[in-house]
Amino acid sequence: MTTRAKLAALLTATTAGFAAIALDVTQHGILERHDARIGLWLAMNTPHALERIANVITMLGGAWSLVSLTALGTALLLGRGNRIDAALLVGGVALTSLATNGLKIAFGRPRPSIGDLAPASYTASFPSGHTSGSVVVFVLLAVFLATIHRRAIVAGAIGLAALIGVTRVVVEAHWTTDVLAGYCLGVAVVASVLLGRDALLARRP
């Protein structure tokens, strides 16, 4: 299977995965019914030290962090004369932001409110923007900037993005299904960007 075929299959799978999770959430399916149980279990069983660590890690997926990393990555790519990857990085991040915010408005899902704790944010919960943004920014930076040990660096970027998604549930900012949907959305954007990159590079003389 060619790289393009693998990316197309990944895009199809993650788009279908997002649709399935969204349907489950709106229809109060089996995944949605476990959201509160998982959140409550974590709230009652997560050690305070781990909560503090999660609160630090989760900030890596915040807007300021991701925008700063995108700006730095874009500058490095332009410094290398790599305008295509720089444009694709910015475009991918912008697409993720627009899609995530649009979906939040469309679904309007309330944030977790576990026990006596107030919701973590006034914005809607589904999907997790920290998660989708982290997947796109960290993975694209790894793919575009790594010149040696690329597979290991990309794997590390995927692992970090996955960890940030987990922290969103630990800090009670999101339901588990919000994070799963964020993973799907982020990977779908990455696959779309890399498919576009493959097409653009194929047209080069």
Secondary structure, 3 states (H helix, E strand, C coil): CCHHHHHHHHHHHHHHHHHHHHHHHHCCCHHHHHHHHHHHHHHHHCCHHHHHHHHHHHHHHCHHHHHHHHHHHHHHHHHCCCHHHHHHHHHHHHHHHHHHHHHHHHHCCCCCCCCCCCCCCCCCCCCCHHHHHHHHHHHHHHHHHCCCCHHHHHHHHHHHHHHHHHHHHHCCCCCHHHHHHHHHHHHHHHHHHHHHHHHHHHCCC
